[in-house]
């Protein structure tokens, strides 16, 4: 009865831990959704900042279309266009990577791996474009504050995207490992429930066998202790008898001498008897041979 109660309490604790894990997963999903919303708001702010930077040159044409600055600005405009296109692609792929990266499904893992490689390539390409833009504007004779601000802004966006990519990569790896662990636990629980009745029966039988073996061992130990006590008592009795006999022989020397003579007489009789038997055997052999 105690074993059944312990088994039920164990099952109840397992169900409570499973409910706690489910609540923790729900809180984790809520934090992930909040993080996605925060990233979306940050992207919107970036787009607004880039749009405002793109409008600044049109307000100050005299600063950008004089001499060699014209060619610099045209090339810079093309590079900025490439940078914005790459940033938009990175933004879209980061959203998809965040969606598929934490999944444990085989097709989602394949998609996440492809997106990860594409994002790494886009980030490297954006780095090259930003470096080219910085070299082009830095090499001009009269770079404006707007140009320098645009270069810094694109570098900041690249840094933010790189940080977000590595953060999402680490988070996806953590979520994927956790999902695989939870899937393994669920499978174990499902197998346990599927074979629960059989396992419980085997558990009860094993408990009965253990209890029976324990009782037999206790009985055997009790018998051994009783036998040990009996042997100790016999040993004490024999030691007492030997001590009394030795004391008696020391007190009565005549009895001791008599005992020694009796022993000598027995030895002589034994020797004589052995001699007679040996002579008879030798005579019998001699008689048989002749």
Secondary structure, 3 states (H helix, E strand, C coil): CHHHHHHHHHHHHHHHHHHHHHHHHHHHHHHHHHHHHHHHHHHHHHHHHHHHHHHHHHHCHHHCCCCHHHHHHHHHHHHHHHHHHHHHHHHHHHHHHHHHCCCCCHHHHHHHHHHHHHHHHHHHHHHHHHHHHHHHHHCCCCCCHHHHHHHHHHHHHHHHHHHHHHHHHHHHHHHHHHHHHHHHHHHHHHHHHHCHHHHHHHHHHHHHHHHHHHHHHHHHHHHHHHHHHHHHHHHHHHHHHHHHHHHHHHHCHHHHHHHHHHHHHHHHHHHHHHHHHHHHHHHHHHHHHC
